[in-house]
Amino acid sequence: MRTAIGTAKNPALKTPFTVLLTVLATLLGLLALGTLTPARAATATPATSASASASAATGLHISNGRLLEGNGNDFVMRGVNHAHTWYPSQTKSLADIKATGANTVRVVLSDGYRWSKNSPEDVAAVIAQCKANRLICVLEVHDTTGYGEDSAAGTLDHAADYWISLKSVLAGQENYVVINIGNEPWGNTNPAGWTAPTTAAIKKLRAAGFAHTIMVDAPNWGQDWQGVMRDNAQAVYNADSTGNLIFSIHMYSVFNTAAKVTDYLNAFVSARLPLVIGEFGGPADQYGDPDEDTMMASAERLKLGYIAWSWSGNTDPILDLTIGFDPTHLSSWGERIFHGANGIAQTSREATVYGGTAADTQAPTTPGTPTASAVTGTSVTLRWTASTDNVAVTGYDVVRLSAGTETAVASSTTNTVSVTGLSASTAYTFAVYARDAAGNRSARSATVSVTTAKGGTTPGVGCSVGYHVVGEWPGGFQGEITIRNTGTTAINGWTLGFAFANGQTVTNMWGGTPTQTGGSVSVVPASYTSTIAANGSVTVGFTGNQSGTNAAPTAFTLSGAGCTVA
């Protein structure tokens, strides 16, 4: 959820007064995050208990700042949050999440303080579903969200008691289950108060005999914009007698620049303290525009886990990865998470506890030399002879070479890809790597050089556009635009044009970037909606202002060519 504004991730909505208070706190947070002193954690030394724990580990555990499986293999979470406690009938969701390539699911539960308690039988069934679908299961109590600021929130101590009541269900599941004590267990009011109850809850679970990896969320609605978790992480870690503790940061609109993202993540990595991005969002809203590209790229570079919010069912639907729990209907946010750069399909590796075989150390064969086609001023299509592997090739990484350096530009699960975002009349050199599920990477292919055309994008001939209003409220509305390529070749790069007739204005958009002059709107794509395959489609969503009459646009153009109105 976008916890910088304190909105609950459930069917209930915050009151306007509460939202106003949390908006003010968030604005202060955006300023404060950029002026915080360097993290004390960055200069700390790792707790000695971590190595002791690693030697006696029977399941998932922490060693030298890394999350490892019981067999010592590094495990990097790539997953999705699922709101099980509010949608208990959506039992197929875990299988659908696994089908995206995810290796982890974070499951929302309730300890009964705020919502209906999930029973031991229900939790046991969730764990069984996780194991059946070969997912690592992060279980979290959601009732603690925003404690100290949200009067309805429960305490970490109450959550700890709930976990203890589930001990018979959780015992023996250390290879498969991580216990996230409480979601975002402190609001923006006196966040320094987070440290003592967090430490106490950890000690209470250890005293009760839990050996699982424990995950703790940050204060400030999970976003830690005042640095309380960051600055006290070493002391909290040292308080765990087993050293089997991982910290979770939630990244939404507070983390709206690359520097804020990388500074925070690097503070933990430099201190050899374990960290995961336990929730994050990408679509912009009125509170800011999270830098999800840097979050995902940095997590991959630093080999940190990330878990996107959330599968479906949000009251703020721009954060739904799927529409109506339908895995065949991904939102633009879902497309970004599952199929975009550094996304789940590209980077997820299944936990070896489910494999039962020796580690795969053999790299795929070298891909064939790429060939270039469909060259425009901003894009080129590359194709190469596929690689082979002793197990299976899972994807390809395309790089651009310049002055002896490589820059990743695209990824694909097949032996063809469209590279977009290029400059007109410019020479480029590309090459390809193959990779397998174990992360083995082939030698680099031979290169291909291509010079882009003088200018322009692929014309939008053969297109249809569907426009509908998802919901309306006094003074505002949410819309969705589906652009379909009805032609026989891919559209690489586009500009959508349309006009409002009743004074409507776009306030926020995801899947594209709008420019509006009067009633006329022009939209250019996000990186993950730039290419529209033949007979394929992309979806752009937005929120807007309206004053009563809210007629749909009657005509659309794509890169200057008219489209059929669907």
N, C-alpha and C positions, 0 to 999 in steps of 0.2 A: 504494500500500500504506500501511498505518498505520505509517509509518516511525518514529514516535516510540517504538514498542516494538521496532523493529529486526527485525520479522518479514520474511522473504524473500518476494518476490512470485513464487513459483514452487511447484511441487509439494512441495518440501522444507519441513519444519517446523523451527523452532528448538528447541533443547533447553530444558528447564525452567530450568536454571541461567542460560543466556544470557538468556532472557526475564526472569528475576528481576532480573538486572543492568540490563537496559535499561528495565524498569519503574521501578527506582529512579532511573535517569538521567532518565527522562521526568518523574517527579514533581518532581525538581529543576528540570527545564526549565519546567514549568508555573509554578513560582514565579519562576524567573529571567526569563521572558519579560515578566512584568508589572513587573519592577523594573529592566529594562535602561535605561541612559541613552539619551537621544535619539540617533538614528543620526547618525554623522558624515557619512554620505552625504547627509543632508538639507541640509547646509550647503555641500556641495562644488559646484564648477562643472563643467559637462559637458566632456568631452574635446574638444579642437579637432579631433582626428582624425576624429570622427564626421561633421562637415560635409564634410571632404575626401573621405571615403569615399562620401558620398551623391552627390557630383557625378560620381563615376566608376563608380557602381554599375551592374552588369549584371544583377542579380537582386534577391532579397530583401535588404534592407539596413537599417541603423539610421541615423536622422537625428533629431537633437534629442530623443533619448530615445524615439523611436517606431519600430516595425517597419513598413517600407514595402515595397511591391512595386517591381520595377524601373522601372515607369512613374510612380512617385512616389505612388501611391494608398496610403492607410493600410490596413494589414491587421491585423485583430484575430482572433486564434485562438479558435475555438470547436470543441473537439474531444474526442477519446476516446483513451485509451491501449489498445493491443492487444498481447497477449503472444505475438507471432509466434514467437519463438525456441523456446518450449515447446509451441506448437501450430501447427507449420508446415503441417499439412494443412488448417487453417481458412482456406483461400484466399479464400473468399467473404466473409469478414468485412469487408474494406475496402469492398466494394459495399454491404453492409448498413449499415455505419457512415455512408457517404455518404447513404443513404436516410433517415437520421434528420435530415438537414439539416446535419450537421457539415461544417466546411470544412477540418479538420486532423485528422490521425491521428498519434499518437506511437507508434512501432513499437519493440518490445523486440527487441534483437539481442544476440548474444554474440560476444566476441572470442576465444573458445576457452580463456580462462583458467579459467573455472569450469564453463561449459556447452559444448555442441557449437558450434563456430564456424559462423557463417553465412557461406557462401561468397560470392565476388563475384557468381556467377551468381544466387544466391538474393537478394542485396541488389538487384541490377539488376532482378529480377522484381518485388520489392516496390515499387521506384520506379515501374516501368511500371504496376503496378496502381494506385498512388496517382494517377498522371497520368491513367490511363484513367477513374478515378472522380472526377477533378477535385478532388483533395484535396492540400493542402500536407502534405508528409511530413517529420516530425521523427524522425530516426533516432537511437537511443541505445544505447550499450553498457551492459549491465546488470551485468556482472561486477564492477564497482567498488563495488557497493552495500555501504556500511558499513565501508569500509577503515579499518584501525586498531583496530576493535572486533571485526569479523568476520574471523577468520583465513583464511577461504576467499576473501576479496575480492581482486581484482586492483588494479593501480595505474592512475592516469590516464596515466602514460607508456606503459604497455602498451596502453591503449585508443587513445592517439594513434598508436602504431605500426600498429594495426589499421586506423584510418581512412586512414593513408598507403598501406597495402596495397590499399585500395579506390579510390585516386585515379582510376584509369582509368574506374571505374564512376560516380564522383561528378562528374567533370569535365563541365561544361556543364549541370549540373542546378541551378545557383544560383537559378533562378526557382522551383524546386519543392521543394528539400530544405534543411532546417536540420540541422546536425550537433550533436547533444547529446553532448558528449565522453564523459561517463560518468555513470551514474545514482547519485545520492546518494553521492558518492565519499568520504565520511568519516562515521564513526560519532560517538558521543558522547565518545570518548576523545581528549583534546587536540585539539579541533576547530580550534584556531588553526593546526594543521599543514596545513589545507586550502589556504591562500593560495598558498604557493610552488609546489606541484605543479600547481595549477590554472593559474597564470600560465605555468609552464614548458610545459604541454601546449598552451596557446593559441599560444605563440610557436613551438612545434615545428610545429604545423599551418600557421601562416602562412609559416614558413620553407620548408615543403614546397610552397608555392604555392596553398594553399586560399583561395578568395575567398568561400566560403559564409558565411552567417550562422552563428555558433557560439553554442551555448547551453551555459551552465554551471550545474550544480546546486549547491545549498547543502550545507554539512556538517550535523551533527546528524541524520543519516538524512534529509537534505533539508529539515528544518524550521527550521534556523538559530535555535534557541531561545536560543543564546548570542550571536547577533548578529554572528558572524564575517564572513559574506558581506556583510551589510548595512553593517558598518563598514569593510570593505575593498573595497567594490564599485568605488569611484572609482579606486583604485590598480590593481585588476585590469583595469578597463575601459581605463585609460590604457596598459596594457601591450600591448594589441592594436593593432598598427600600422595596422590598417584602420578601427578603431572599429566594426567590424561584429559586435558581441557583445551577447547578451541574457542576462539572469540568470533563473534558474528557482527559485521557492520551492515546496516541497511542503507542503500544508496539511492536517493531520489533527488529532488530538486535542490537540496543543499549542495550536492556534488555536481555542479553545473559547469565546471571547467576541468580541463585535463590536469592542471596543477593540483587542484583539490583532491582529485581521485588518486593521482600517483603519490602525492605527499603522504596521504593517509596509509595507503597500502605499503609503501616503502618503509614507513616507520616500524611496522610490525615485522616485515621481512628482515630488515636490518638488525632487529633485536632477536631474531630467531624465535619469535612468538607466533603460534599458529593462528591463522585468520581465514575466514571465508566470507564472501559477500552473500549473506543469508537471504537477502531480498534486494531487488533493484528494479527500477522502471526506466523506460526510455522516452515515451511520448511526453511532449511538453504540455504544461498546463499554465494556469494563471500564476502559479508560484515559481515557475522557472522551467528550464529545459535541461534535464539530466544528461550528462555526457556518457551515454551508454557505450558508445564506440570505444572510448578510453577505458571504461570499466572492463569490457570484455577483452580488449587487446592486452591490457595490463594484467588481467587475471591469467591469460594464456602465457604471457611472457614470464610472469613470476610463478607460474604453476600453482595458482590459488583457485579454490573452488568458487563457483557462483551458482545461485539458485534464483531463477527469475520469478517475479510475481506477475500474474498467477494464472493457472490453467483456465478458469472460467468462473463466472458468477459474481464479479465485482459490481458494486453499486456505481462505481466509476468505470464504465465499460471500456474505456480506452486502454485499460490495463489487462483486459482479457486476452490471453494468448489464442484461445479458440472462442468462436461465437456459439453460445448455447451448448457448451461441452461437446461440440461436434469436431472431431479431429480432422475432418475433411474441409472444414471452413476455418482456416487460420485468419486471424486479424493481421494487419500490417505489423503489429508488435510481435505476433507469433512468427511471422515470416522472418523477421529480423533475428529473433532468438534461435530459431531452429535451423534456418538456412543461410543466414547472413555471415559476414566475416567473423571469425572466432566464435561462431555459434555452436550449438550443441551437435549438429550433424558433423561438423568439421572436427571438433575437439574432444568429444566425449569418449571415454574408454570404460568399458564394463568392469566392475570389480572382479578381480581374479578369484574371489571366493566362490563365484558361480561357475568358473571355467573348469576347474578340476584337471587342467592340463599344464604341462610345463610352459614356462614363459616363451613367447615367440620372439626370437632375436634376429630372424632373417628378414632383410629389407626387400621390398618389391624390386623387380627389374627396372631398368631405366626407361622412361617413356620415350616414344618416338619423337623425332624432330617436329615441332609444331608447324602447321601451315596456317596462313592468314587469309580470311575472306570477309566479305561484307564490311569493307573498310569505309567508315564515314569520318566526319570531322571530329567526332568525339568518342568513337568506339571501333572495335575490331572483334571479329569472331575467330577464335583459335581452335584448331583440331589437331590431335596427335594420335599415334598408334598406342593403344592401351598397354599398360604394364601387366605383368603377372606376379603372383605371390604364392608362397607355400600354403597360406591360409586364405587370404582374400585381400584384394586392394579395396580400401574403403574411400579413397578420395585422392584428389590432385590439388597441388598448390601451384599457382602461376605467379611468377616473379618477373619484375622489370629490372633489367641490368643497366646501370649507368655509372661510368667512371669506376668500375670495379666493385660497386656495391649493389646489393639486392634489395628490392622493395616488394613486399607481397602486394598483389593487386587483385587477385581473385582466387576462388576455390570452387571445386566442382566434384560431384560424385561420379561423373561420366567423363569421357575423353574429349569433351568440347566445352567451351565456356565463352561468354561474351565479356570482354573487358571494356568498361565504360569510364566516363569521366576524363577522357583524354583531351588534349589540346589540338586544335586544327593545325595542319601544315607542320607537323612535328614528327621527327624520327624516333621510333621506340624499338627496343630489343627485349624479347620475352623468352623465357624458358619455363620448364615444368618439372616438378617433383611429384612422385607418387608416394603414398603412405598407406600403412595397414592399421588394423584396429589396435595393435600393440604400440603404435606410435613410431614404428620403424619407418625411416624415410629413404627413398631411393637416391641414387646419384642423380645429378641434375641433367636434364636432357640437353641436346644441342639447341642452339638459339635460332630464333627467326627475327628478322628485322622488318619493320613496316613503317611507312610514312602515312600519317592520317591525311584525309582530304582537306581541301581548302576551308571548308566550314560547313556548318549546319548539322542537323541530326537526321536520323531516318524519318522520312515523312510519315505522317499519321494516317496514311491511306488504309482503309479497311479497319474501321474502329467503331465501337459502340460504347455508349456511356450510360450507366444507370445511376440515378440520383434518388435517394430517399431520406426522409427525416426519421431518425431513430427515436427521438423523443423531444418534447417541448416543455417549457416551463415559462412563467411570466418573464418576458424580456430576453429569453434565450432559447437555444435549441441545439441539438446534436445532429449532424448529418453524416452521410456516408456516400462516397462516389466510387463506383466500380468501373474501371476502364478495361475494356476487352479488345484484344487484337484479333480482328476477324480476317486478317490477311494470312498469307502463307509463309512469311518470313518474320523473324523476331524484330521487334521495335526496341532499339537501343538508345535510350535518352528521349525525352519527350517534354513538351510544354502543353498543359491543358488550359484552355480558355473558356470562360463562361461569364454570364452576367446575372446579378440579382436585380429583380424589378421592384422590390419593396423596401429598399434601404437596409437590407441585411448586411452584416459585416462579419467576417471571419475573425475570431479571437485567438484560436489555437488550432493547430493542424498536426497530424501525425501521418507519416507515409509520403509527405511532400512539404514544400515550403511555399506559402502563398505570398503574392503581392496584389494589393487591391487599390484601385483608383476609382472612387465613386462606387458604382455598382459592378464594375468590371473586375474580374479576378483572374489572375494568371498563376498557375501552379507548376513548379518544377519538382522532379521526383527526389525522394531520399535515395541513398545508395542501394537499398534493398528493394526498391520499387522501380528502379531505372529501366530494367529490361522486362519487356512483356513478350513472352514466347508466343509463337504462332498459335492461335486459338486459345491463348492463355489470358489471364486477367490479373490486375492488381487493384488493391482497395486503398483509398485515401479517406481518412476520417477527420472530422473537425467539430469544433464547437463554435457557435456564433451568437450574435445579438440580433434580436428581431423585435419589432414594435407592434405586433398583432397579426398583420397579414404576412404570410410566409410562403409565398408561391415558389415552386421549384423553377430553376432556370429552364428555358425552353430550347436552348441550342448549346452545343459544345464543339470545340475544335481541339485537335491534337496536332501540335507542331504546324499549325496553320491550316490544316485540312479539316473539313467538316466531318462529324461523326453522327451515326444514327443514335437517336435517343431511345434507350431500352426501357 
